[in-house]
């Protein structure tokens, strides 16, 4: 059973370029119109920060703090089955009023919480222009597509992903030192064990996630292949001499990739190699739709769709699929094009659409 969740508002204080901003979400779809660099995407970023604890934009936390402020705040209000919750995330430069402090602080309904206890109160799925590079972009983009929802939904995955990345970095350094005669091979034993332990967790969740795609109904017949770089005790032993020579880890989840195929009669064609631009866009839509279905199935909640200036990237067929999806989910849509408002209003009727001009 899906529990109703409704995003009702967001309030920003000293968050990126917004000294103070409040946006309400009274309708099924809220459209934010404005030129580039007016802070539209910041609203989506704040919502996702409260949802997952992470930014999809910032490489450094201090980037999110208004230029002359010590800290920034984003408060997001949601209704769970009619019950209100307020999730607040505070971001700092590491120093507040002369005292060292954490760079991210969380609270729920005014009570301080650890990140893992504050996030996951509601769920979002983000679709932005950068997603269009999923097909032809680097494997790291496709791994990120897997990692983001899995880490948001499964605490075990989030912990193993963080530990795996730390282990990988340390192990690569040791491999170089062993190669150069600065460390004995025995120093790798602990890190080998850690790599396998957490790598197996990542690949299990990734495999299970991708297996759900086959059951998702979509207008175009797509399929997916998980190109897994299997991690196991035996393979670590097998590859160790080559890894020492190379000075870095050659197998494991950080080498995983995924390929996409479209059915053309009796043939299954690789979309990256043979797909048209339109087919590649449709593939990305299919991936995001599969993610949407997975988030809903695992969380038991209907996620909020965050569409960041995506309509201009889509052809008519792709736009139609997105608009049909908007009928089923609450959404926040940003755009530089005012005509997007008319398009969405035609679909949902005026009473289901709110508009903000930035």
Secondary structure, DSSP 8 states (H G I E B T S, - for coil): --B-EEEEEEEEEEETTEEEEEEE--SSEEEEE--TTSSHHHHHHHHHHHHHS--SS-SSGGGGB-TT-SEEEEEEEEEETTEEEEEEEEEESSEETTEE--SEEEEETTEEE-HHHHS-SS-EEEEEGGGGGTTTS-HHHHHHHHHHHHHHH-HHHHHHHHHHHHHHHHHHHHHHHHHTTSS-GGGGHHHHHHHHHHHHHHHHHHHHHHHGGGG---SS-EEEEEE-----HHHHHHHHHHHHHHTS--SSGGG-EEEEEEEETTEEEEHHHH--HHHHHHHHHHHHHHHHHHHHHHHSB--EEEEES-GGG--HHHHHHHHHHHTTS-EEEEES-THHHHHHHHHH-GGGEEEEE-
